[in-house]
């Protein structure tokens, strides 16, 4: 590690694919009364962030092996660069008042580990808010520590995702100090900002922290929690823009500061998903749909998505997808398991665009193939995706001894497919079956159109990782049949 300067203040921000939030974060940092001597920003987004203020910018290029949440991976990159004796975490989507760093540093003069309790959560677009009763711990976004704690902090990186909770449950409270900012609000946990989905439950408006269903319709609570008028108006502008247009806010144009330290960046191309609606189906599998949804949103934050959810109301999956509702995400909660094929058909009928991107809830998009897939689509084509062969019974071709006599059918797999909605309506709809597209593919085959309207996308697995049988395995774990109900044969 580097030589530590006792007079240095180091701030650390892990970030990625939150251009609007990060632009605001830079404003909050530039307005600090006492500024950090070192601001380490580790960015692993698909599109690199841009800077308007001085920072030590580290580009951590996303890897296929990355977990769905990369906070800890980014922190591991930042730690060897720390120069300061006082280390403060600044999360990219939170609000920090101008006095924040000054106050944290004054506390660190007396205590080894400090944090703000009675956390304030504010879901910006909905107006839901809550102040929770954490009197003895703080979230990572509102805590700091001296360099003496760093060796122990590093050991916590080998645990689970909720780093802050593990720290506060373990450390001796004689080393810590939790204080409250009731008299002068220093921090607001801002939730539901555009961009990559956050880790904490507060981003879900159906989370238990909002159980009292308090909504700040007049925005008076927001005004109280952000007393600086110009800072408050920044958020009001975001609310107005989101209420006045269908698409997510356009990232603020910024120029790169000459002080930025930047590693090699893989060039990225803006991804436009014109006339495409994403469609996915889930049932009591929160971890799967969360990974799939977030991976698609990393590349396509503005694409309309329809989620057909059959989850039980008391299941975490139900609460999670409810919290995803927005102008760009429509959630149809059915209250029963509709099944994959019927769910896909329902979603396709609800889409208002030319194309539907149908994807399984147990996939993860590593990089987006959608622009290439869209370029491959012609006016009379049915769809593009991974194509295999099945028998006329829907089983993989060759699995049954009679397949060789009957012949094979080209099968467009539903794992990840781009289809033309009007052309979909010309053929048999998707059905409730282990191979939900099989009657559609047989219909196309019998018209001698398979080679004309179905196009194989080579090496799709390099773009989309499929964890396979996610919902089926979930059902099996509860000793249920892999697929609920009888299959459709016509």
Backbone torsions as a table, in degrees:
resi	resn	phi	psi	omega
1	UNK	NA	161.5	-179.3
2	UNK	-73.7	160.1	176.0
3	UNK	-66.5	133.4	-173.6
4	UNK	-93.6	133.1	177.4
5	UNK	-101.8	118.6	-176.7
6	UNK	-63.9	-20.5	-179.3
7	UNK	-93.2	0.0	-176.1
8	UNK	-89.7	144.4	172.4
9	UNK	-114.9	124.8	177.2
10	UNK	-110.7	127.8	172.2
11	UNK	-109.0	143.9	-177.1
12	UNK	-128.0	129.9	178.3
13	UNK	-131.3	109.2	167.6
14	UNK	-81.1	137.3	-176.4
15	UNK	-148.4	174.5	176.6
16	UNK	165.9	123.2	173.5
17	UNK	56.2	40.6	173.1
18	UNK	-132.9	65.8	-172.4
19	UNK	-60.8	-41.5	-179.1
20	UNK	-68.6	-46.9	179.9
21	UNK	-62.4	-41.3	-177.9
22	UNK	-69.3	-33.2	175.1
23	UNK	-62.4	-41.1	176.1
24	UNK	-67.1	-40.3	179.7
25	UNK	-57.7	-40.3	178.2
26	UNK	-64.2	-36.1	176.4
27	UNK	-64.5	-44.1	-179.2
28	UNK	-63.7	-36.8	178.4
29	UNK	-69.3	-38.8	-179.2
30	UNK	-69.0	-22.4	-177.7
31	UNK	-94.5	0.9	-179.8
32	UNK	-63.7	134.0	177.8
33	UNK	-63.5	-45.7	174.0
34	UNK	-110.7	115.6	-175.9
35	UNK	-91.7	150.7	175.2
36	UNK	-69.5	147.8	175.6
37	UNK	-76.7	-23.6	-177.8
38	UNK	-142.5	126.7	176.0
39	UNK	-121.3	106.5	-179.9
40	UNK	-92.6	121.5	177.8
41	UNK	-117.5	119.4	177.5
42	UNK	-110.5	118.5	-172.1
43	UNK	-116.5	121.6	177.6
44	UNK	-120.6	23.9	179.7
45	UNK	-72.4	162.6	175.8
46	UNK	-64.2	-42.6	176.2
47	UNK	-103.8	118.9	-178.2
48	UNK	-58.9	142.3	176.2
49	UNK	-71.9	163.7	178.0
50	UNK	-124.1	154.2	-171.1
51	UNK	-117.8	143.1	170.8
52	UNK	-117.2	-6.6	180.0
53	UNK	-130.3	167.0	-178.9
54	UNK	-68.3	134.7	178.2
55	UNK	-161.9	162.9	172.7
56	UNK	-99.8	94.1	-172.5
57	UNK	-89.5	125.3	178.2
58	UNK	-119.4	122.8	178.6
59	UNK	-93.3	108.4	174.9
60	UNK	-99.1	103.2	-174.8
61	UNK	-65.3	129.9	-179.8
62	UNK	-57.6	142.1	178.9
63	UNK	-117.7	149.0	177.0
64	UNK	-57.8	-27.5	-178.3
65	UNK	-82.6	-4.8	-179.5
66	UNK	-60.2	142.8	171.0
67	UNK	-70.4	170.0	-179.3
68	UNK	-66.6	-25.5	176.8
69	UNK	-116.9	122.6	-169.5
70	UNK	-113.8	17.9	180.0
71	UNK	-53.8	-50.5	-174.7
72	UNK	-67.1	-38.7	177.2
73	UNK	-60.6	-40.8	179.2
74	UNK	-68.9	-37.3	177.9
75	UNK	-64.9	-36.9	178.3
76	UNK	-61.3	-33.1	177.7
77	UNK	-70.8	-37.8	-175.3
78	UNK	-73.8	-35.1	-169.5
79	UNK	-57.6	-45.0	-179.5
80	UNK	-64.3	-13.8	-176.5
81	UNK	-93.2	-6.6	-173.5
82	UNK	-65.1	128.5	176.5
83	UNK	-109.4	-20.9	-170.3
84	UNK	-87.3	155.3	173.6
85	UNK	-82.7	-25.7	178.4
86	UNK	-112.6	121.9	-172.3
87	UNK	-117.5	125.5	-175.7
88	UNK	-127.3	138.8	178.6
89	UNK	-98.1	130.5	177.9
90	UNK	-120.2	108.6	178.1
91	UNK	-82.0	148.1	-167.6
92	UNK	-71.8	-21.5	-174.7
93	UNK	-111.4	16.9	-178.0
94	UNK	-104.7	165.2	175.3
95	UNK	-100.0	132.8	176.9
96	UNK	-126.0	120.1	179.1
97	UNK	-68.1	159.9	-178.2
98	UNK	-57.5	-24.6	-178.3
99	UNK	-89.4	1.7	-168.9
100	UNK	-60.9	-58.4	-176.3
101	UNK	-62.7	-41.0	179.3
102	UNK	-56.6	-45.0	-179.1
103	UNK	-68.6	-43.2	180.0
104	UNK	-61.8	-42.1	-179.5
105	UNK	-65.7	-39.6	179.0
106	UNK	-63.1	-34.9	176.5
107	UNK	-71.0	-38.3	-179.7
108	UNK	-70.2	-16.7	172.7
109	UNK	-65.5	-24.2	-175.0
110	UNK	-110.1	-28.3	-173.2
111	UNK	-129.1	153.6	-177.3
112	UNK	-77.3	-38.7	-177.3
113	UNK	-133.4	126.9	-176.7
114	UNK	-132.0	159.5	177.3
115	UNK	-165.8	164.2	178.6
116	UNK	-99.6	126.8	177.9
117	UNK	-95.1	-176.9	-178.3
118	UNK	49.9	55.3	-172.2
119	UNK	-60.5	141.6	178.0
120	UNK	-101.4	123.3	178.6
121	UNK	-112.7	131.8	-179.6
122	UNK	-137.1	115.1	177.7
123	UNK	-86.9	105.3	-162.5
124	UNK	-59.3	-54.2	-171.4
125	UNK	-73.5	-32.5	-179.5
126	UNK	-86.1	-25.3	-175.2
127	UNK	83.8	1.8	175.4
128	UNK	-65.6	141.7	-179.7
129	UNK	-149.0	160.5	177.8
130	UNK	-160.9	149.0	170.0
131	UNK	-120.6	113.8	-171.5
132	UNK	-89.7	167.4	-172.6
133	UNK	-99.6	41.9	178.2
134	UNK	-78.8	99.0	-176.9
135	UNK	-95.2	-13.8	-173.5
136	UNK	-128.5	8.5	176.7
137	UNK	-151.0	167.7	-179.6
138	UNK	-141.6	154.2	175.3
139	UNK	-74.8	161.0	-179.5
140	UNK	-58.4	-32.8	-176.4
141	UNK	-67.1	-16.9	-178.8
142	UNK	-131.9	45.4	176.6
143	UNK	-140.0	163.9	176.8
144	UNK	-154.7	165.3	178.1
145	UNK	-153.6	164.4	175.3
146	UNK	-81.5	163.7	-177.9
147	UNK	-61.8	-24.0	179.9
148	UNK	-61.5	-24.1	-179.9
149	UNK	-88.3	-10.7	-172.6
150	UNK	-58.0	-43.9	179.1
151	UNK	-57.7	-37.0	177.0
152	UNK	-71.6	-38.5	179.1
153	UNK	-58.9	-41.3	-179.5
154	UNK	-59.8	-37.4	179.9
155	UNK	-65.4	-32.4	179.4
156	UNK	-67.9	-18.6	-179.2
157	UNK	-68.2	-15.2	179.9
158	UNK	-89.0	6.6	179.7
159	UNK	-99.4	-151.1	-178.3
160	UNK	-78.9	-174.3	-172.0
161	UNK	-69.5	-38.7	-173.3
162	UNK	-82.3	78.1	-173.9
163	UNK	-60.0	-47.1	-174.5
164	UNK	-62.4	-43.0	-179.1
165	UNK	-63.8	-39.6	179.3
166	UNK	-64.4	-36.5	179.3
167	UNK	-65.5	-51.1	-173.6
168	UNK	-69.8	-25.3	177.4
169	UNK	-76.2	-16.8	-171.6
170	UNK	-105.4	-41.4	-169.8
171	UNK	-73.6	152.3	177.9
172	UNK	-69.4	128.1	-175.5
173	UNK	-69.7	-13.0	174.8
174	UNK	-66.5	-18.3	-179.5
175	UNK	-93.3	-6.0	-169.9
176	UNK	-116.8	164.7	175.4
177	UNK	-148.8	118.3	173.9
178	UNK	-103.5	127.9	177.9
179	UNK	-125.6	168.3	-175.2
180	UNK	-121.1	148.0	-178.0
181	UNK	-112.9	39.2	-178.8
182	UNK	-62.5	-39.0	-175.3
183	UNK	-76.8	-31.8	179.0
184	UNK	-144.0	104.4	-174.5
185	UNK	-64.2	124.5	-177.7
186	UNK	-106.5	-23.4	-169.5
187	UNK	-150.8	142.0	171.8
188	UNK	-133.8	127.4	174.3
189	UNK	-75.9	95.3	-174.9
190	UNK	-82.7	121.9	-173.5
191	UNK	-114.6	156.2	175.2
192	UNK	74.1	20.3	177.2
193	UNK	-70.2	151.1	177.8
194	UNK	-60.9	150.9	179.1
195	UNK	114.0	-166.9	-176.6
196	UNK	-57.1	137.2	-174.2
197	UNK	-66.6	140.2	-179.1
198	UNK	-79.5	169.1	-175.9
199	UNK	-78.9	-47.4	-170.3
200	UNK	-67.2	157.5	179.8
201	UNK	-66.3	-18.4	-178.2
202	UNK	-63.0	-16.3	177.4
203	UNK	-73.7	-15.2	179.1
204	UNK	-98.3	115.6	-175.4
205	UNK	-68.4	-11.1	175.9
206	UNK	-96.8	8.1	-180.0
207	UNK	-67.4	155.4	-175.9
208	UNK	-61.8	-22.4	179.6
209	UNK	-66.0	-21.8	177.6
210	UNK	-100.3	25.9	-173.1
211	UNK	-61.7	-25.0	178.9
212	UNK	-80.0	-4.1	176.2
213	UNK	54.3	43.1	177.6
214	UNK	-82.0	128.9	178.2
215	UNK	-125.2	132.3	-177.8
216	UNK	-92.9	73.9	-175.9
217	UNK	-63.3	-36.9	-177.7
218	UNK	-86.4	-9.3	-176.9
219	UNK	66.4	23.0	177.8
220	UNK	-70.4	-36.6	178.3
221	UNK	-65.3	-42.5	177.2
222	UNK	-59.4	-40.5	179.8
223	UNK	-66.7	-37.2	179.2
224	UNK	-69.0	-41.2	-176.5
225	UNK	-78.5	-21.9	175.5
226	UNK	-123.3	80.5	-174.4
227	UNK	-68.1	-22.9	176.7
228	UNK	-68.9	115.6	-170.7
229	UNK	-62.8	-42.5	-178.0
230	UNK	-66.8	-35.6	177.1
231	UNK	-67.4	-43.0	176.9
232	UNK	-58.1	-42.9	-178.0
233	UNK	-66.0	-27.0	176.2
234	UNK	-60.5	-42.9	-179.9
235	UNK	-74.3	-36.0	177.0
236	UNK	-61.8	-38.4	177.6
237	UNK	-62.1	-39.5	178.6
238	UNK	-64.3	-42.3	178.9
239	UNK	-61.2	-45.2	-178.6
240	UNK	-64.6	-42.8	-179.3
241	UNK	-64.5	-38.0	-179.8
242	UNK	-73.5	-26.0	178.7
243	UNK	-83.7	-16.9	-176.2
244	UNK	-101.0	-5.8	179.9
245	UNK	-147.2	157.3	-174.8
246	UNK	-78.9	-34.6	-174.7
247	UNK	-85.0	160.4	177.8
248	UNK	-66.4	155.3	179.7
249	UNK	-56.3	143.0	177.9
250	UNK	-78.1	132.3	180.0
251	UNK	-54.6	142.5	178.7
252	UNK	-66.9	134.7	177.7
253	UNK	-75.1	127.5	-178.8
254	UNK	-135.2	160.4	177.4
255	UNK	-113.5	151.6	-174.5
256	UNK	-79.7	130.9	177.4
257	UNK	-74.0	143.0	179.9
258	UNK	-67.8	-12.2	-178.6
259	UNK	-86.7	-3.5	-176.5
260	UNK	-69.8	133.6	172.7
261	UNK	-97.0	122.5	-171.5
262	UNK	-132.4	128.5	174.3
263	UNK	-80.3	176.0	179.9
264	UNK	-60.3	131.5	-177.4
265	UNK	-112.7	132.1	173.9
266	UNK	-75.6	124.4	-179.3
267	UNK	-58.5	140.8	177.4
268	UNK	-122.1	153.2	179.4
269	UNK	-112.7	131.9	176.9
270	UNK	-53.9	133.1	-176.4
271	UNK	-102.8	117.0	-178.9
272	UNK	-109.1	122.8	178.8
273	UNK	-111.9	74.8	-177.3
274	UNK	-77.8	133.8	173.2
275	UNK	63.6	31.9	179.6
276	UNK	-125.6	134.8	172.2
277	UNK	-115.7	127.0	174.8
278	UNK	-79.3	140.7	-179.2
279	UNK	-134.5	128.1	176.9
280	UNK	-144.1	156.7	-176.3
281	UNK	-124.6	136.8	179.1
282	UNK	-139.0	160.5	-179.8
283	UNK	-156.9	102.8	174.2
284	UNK	57.0	32.9	179.9
285	UNK	-133.3	73.1	-176.1
286	UNK	-58.1	-46.4	-175.1
287	UNK	-61.9	-37.2	-178.9
288	UNK	-68.8	-53.0	-176.4
289	UNK	-66.0	-33.2	178.4
290	UNK	-63.1	-45.6	179.1
291	UNK	-65.1	-45.7	-178.4
292	UNK	-63.3	-48.8	-177.3
293	UNK	-61.9	-47.5	-178.4
294	UNK	-64.7	-36.2	-179.2
295	UNK	-67.4	-37.0	177.1
296	UNK	-70.8	-41.4	-179.2
297	UNK	-66.3	-25.8	177.7
298	UNK	-60.2	-34.5	-177.9
299	UNK	-97.7	-29.7	-172.7
300	UNK	-132.7	71.5	-176.1
301	UNK	-66.4	-21.4	-175.5
302	UNK	-103.5	-5.4	-176.3
303	UNK	-68.9	130.2	173.9
304	UNK	-60.9	136.0	177.4
305	UNK	-130.3	134.8	174.1
306	UNK	-111.1	124.9	176.8
307	UNK	-108.6	119.7	174.2
308	UNK	-94.4	110.0	-172.9
309	UNK	-114.0	121.4	176.5
310	UNK	-103.7	13.3	-172.7
311	UNK	-64.0	151.6	172.0
312	UNK	-65.8	145.4	-175.0
313	UNK	-63.6	-26.2	179.7
314	UNK	-92.6	6.7	-179.8
315	UNK	-90.2	141.3	179.0
316	UNK	-55.6	-28.5	179.7
317	UNK	-62.9	-41.2	178.8
318	UNK	-59.9	-47.7	-178.5
319	UNK	-65.5	-37.5	-178.4
320	UNK	-64.9	-50.2	-175.9
321	UNK	-69.1	-29.3	175.3
322	UNK	-60.2	-36.7	-180.0
323	UNK	-72.4	-9.3	179.6
324	UNK	-87.3	-9.2	-176.0
325	UNK	-57.3	132.8	178.3
326	UNK	-162.4	-175.1	176.3
327	UNK	-60.6	-29.5	-176.5
328	UNK	-103.1	-5.6	-179.1
329	UNK	-128.5	114.3	178.3
330	UNK	-103.7	131.2	-179.1
331	UNK	-116.2	122.3	174.4
332	UNK	-106.1	102.7	179.5
333	UNK	-93.7	115.6	-171.2
334	UNK	-93.6	-26.6	-177.5
335	UNK	84.6	3.6	176.6
336	UNK	-154.4	162.0	-178.1
337	UNK	-82.9	100.9	-176.9
338	UNK	-72.5	-22.2	-176.2
339	UNK	91.6	158.8	-172.4
340	UNK	-64.4	-54.5	-174.2
341	UNK	-63.9	-47.4	179.8
342	UNK	-67.0	-33.0	176.8
343	UNK	-66.3	-42.4	176.9
344	UNK	-60.4	-45.6	-179.6
345	UNK	-60.2	-44.1	178.8
346	UNK	-60.2	-46.5	179.9
347	UNK	-61.2	-40.8	-179.8
348	UNK	-63.4	-39.4	-180.0
349	UNK	-69.6	-21.1	-179.6
350	UNK	-88.8	-16.0	-176.9
351	UNK	-72.0	145.3	-178.5
352	UNK	-111.0	9.5	-175.6
353	UNK	-104.9	176.4	179.4
354	UNK	-71.8	-41.2	-174.8
355	UNK	-116.4	155.1	170.9
356	UNK	-122.0	130.0	172.2
357	UNK	-98.7	103.9	-178.9
358	UNK	-93.7	123.6	-180.0
359	UNK	-137.9	145.1	178.9
360	UNK	-68.5	155.0	178.6
361	UNK	-78.3	-6.8	179.0
362	UNK	-109.8	31.4	174.6
363	UNK	-105.0	168.4	170.1
364	UNK	-142.0	121.8	179.6
365	UNK	-79.2	118.1	179.7
366	UNK	-86.4	-44.0	168.9
367	UNK	-148.2	156.6	-169.3
368	UNK	-86.3	125.9	173.3
369	UNK	-94.5	0.0	-168.8
370	UNK	-62.2	-43.5	178.2
371	UNK	-58.0	-42.0	178.4
372	UNK	-66.3	-40.2	179.2
373	UNK	-63.1	-41.8	180.0
374	UNK	-66.1	-36.4	178.0
375	UNK	-66.8	-25.0	-179.7
376	UNK	-80.9	-15.9	-176.5
377	UNK	-78.4	130.4	172.1
378	UNK	-108.2	168.4	-170.7
379	UNK	-59.0	-37.6	-174.9
380	UNK	-96.5	6.6	-175.7
381	UNK	-82.3	151.2	176.4
382	UNK	-83.1	-55.0	-176.2
383	UNK	-169.4	167.6	179.6
384	UNK	-125.5	139.4	177.4
385	UNK	170.5	-157.9	178.3
386	UNK	-87.5	124.8	-175.0
387	UNK	-113.1	129.3	174.2
388	UNK	-124.7	-162.7	-179.9
389	UNK	-125.7	137.4	176.3
390	UNK	-127.6	164.9	170.2
391	UNK	-85.4	175.1	-179.0
392	UNK	-70.5	-7.9	175.6
393	UNK	-93.7	-2.8	179.3
394	UNK	94.7	-12.7	177.8
395	UNK	-76.7	153.4	175.9
396	UNK	-52.1	134.9	-175.9
397	UNK	-60.8	132.0	-179.4
398	UNK	96.9	-10.6	-178.8
399	UNK	-73.1	-29.0	179.0
400	UNK	-110.6	144.7	-176.4
401	UNK	-63.8	-25.5	-177.8
402	UNK	-82.9	-4.9	-177.2
403	UNK	-61.2	-38.9	-176.1
404	UNK	-63.4	-32.6	179.4
405	UNK	-74.7	-36.3	-175.4
406	UNK	-83.3	-28.9	-176.3
407	UNK	94.6	175.5	-175.5
408	UNK	-114.1	164.3	179.3
409	UNK	-127.8	133.6	174.7
410	UNK	-66.9	131.6	-173.4
411	UNK	-126.1	118.3	175.7
412	UNK	-83.5	109.7	-174.1
413	UNK	-67.2	140.0	-179.1
414	UNK	-80.6	-1.6	-179.0
415	UNK	-54.7	-43.2	-178.5
416	UNK	-161.5	102.2	-176.0
417	UNK	-139.7	144.5	174.6
418	UNK	-109.1	120.5	-177.1
419	UNK	-125.5	154.0	173.7
420	UNK	-86.6	119.5	-172.2
421	UNK	-65.1	-42.4	178.9
422	UNK	-63.4	-38.3	178.5
423	UNK	-72.9	-30.3	174.4
424	UNK	-57.7	-38.2	-176.7
425	UNK	-69.0	-12.1	-179.3
426	UNK	-80.4	-14.7	-172.1
427	UNK	-122.4	176.3	178.3
428	UNK	-58.9	135.6	-178.9
429	UNK	-71.5	163.5	173.9
430	UNK	-64.0	149.4	-170.9
431	UNK	-131.8	173.4	177.5
432	UNK	-82.0	103.8	-172.8
433	UNK	-166.6	159.1	175.3
434	UNK	-62.6	-27.8	172.6
435	UNK	-117.8	81.5	-166.4
436	UNK	-63.8	-16.0	179.7
437	UNK	-97.3	6.0	-165.9
438	UNK	-68.3	-39.0	179.4
439	UNK	-69.3	-31.3	174.8
440	UNK	-65.0	-45.1	-178.5
441	UNK	-68.2	-35.4	176.9
442	UNK	-66.4	-40.8	177.0
443	UNK	-59.1	-45.7	178.3
444	UNK	-63.9	-41.9	-179.6
445	UNK	-61.3	-45.2	-178.0
446	UNK	-65.5	-21.7	176.5
447	UNK	-91.1	6.4	179.9
448	UNK	58.1	39.8	-176.4
449	UNK	-115.6	-0.2	-174.1
450	UNK	-54.5	-45.7	-178.0
451	UNK	-72.7	-16.1	-176.1
452	UNK	-95.7	-34.2	-172.0
453	UNK	-112.1	-7.3	177.8
454	UNK	-113.2	131.7	-178.2
455	UNK	-126.4	129.1	178.2
456	UNK	-81.4	133.2	174.7
457	UNK	-98.7	110.9	-173.9
458	UNK	-68.2	143.1	174.3
459	UNK	56.4	40.3	179.1
460	UNK	-59.5	-28.7	-178.5
461	UNK	-64.6	-16.8	176.2
462	UNK	-77.1	-17.2	-179.4
463	UNK	-104.5	-36.9	-173.7
464	UNK	-129.5	119.9	177.5
465	UNK	-89.5	131.3	-179.4
466	UNK	-113.1	120.5	-178.5
467	UNK	-85.5	-12.7	164.5
468	UNK	70.4	128.0	171.1
469	UNK	59.2	33.0	-175.4
470	UNK	-60.5	-54.5	-178.4
471	UNK	-69.1	-38.4	178.6
472	UNK	-61.6	-44.9	179.4
473	UNK	-64.2	-36.0	177.7
474	UNK	-62.1	-43.6	178.4
475	UNK	-65.1	-42.3	179.6
476	UNK	-61.9	-35.0	179.8
477	UNK	-64.0	-22.1	177.1
478	UNK	-102.5	17.1	177.6
479	UNK	59.6	38.9	175.7
480	UNK	-108.6	161.0	174.5
481	UNK	-62.0	146.5	-177.7
482	UNK	-59.0	-41.4	179.0
483	UNK	-122.9	127.3	-174.7
484	UNK	-78.3	134.8	175.5
485	UNK	81.2	176.1	179.6
486	UNK	-80.3	152.1	180.0
487	UNK	-77.9	155.0	175.5
488	UNK	-89.7	132.6	179.9
489	UNK	-117.2	5.8	176.5
490	UNK	-158.0	NA	NA
